């Protein structure tokens, strides 16, 4: 993983935290990294986001958002992980 992708993940974590979600960068033994996101109001609502080729990607392999806009990406993740009562 390149340093720029890691910095993009860190910026996404900051945006997710600002929206009240629990987020952290996780490093795998293979050297890859991703952001693990949990809705603290409904802990079964989780997502893993990766950054590659200057884009954020959902865990199922679909491009989510351009990595130069972590606020926009965080808004999308927050909508997906929103509990029904929120």
Secondary structure, 3 states (H helix, E strand, C coil): CCHHHHHHHHHHHHHHHHCCEEEEEEECCCCCEEEEEEECCCCCCEEEEEEECCEEECCCCCEEEECCCHHHHHHHHHHHCCCCCC
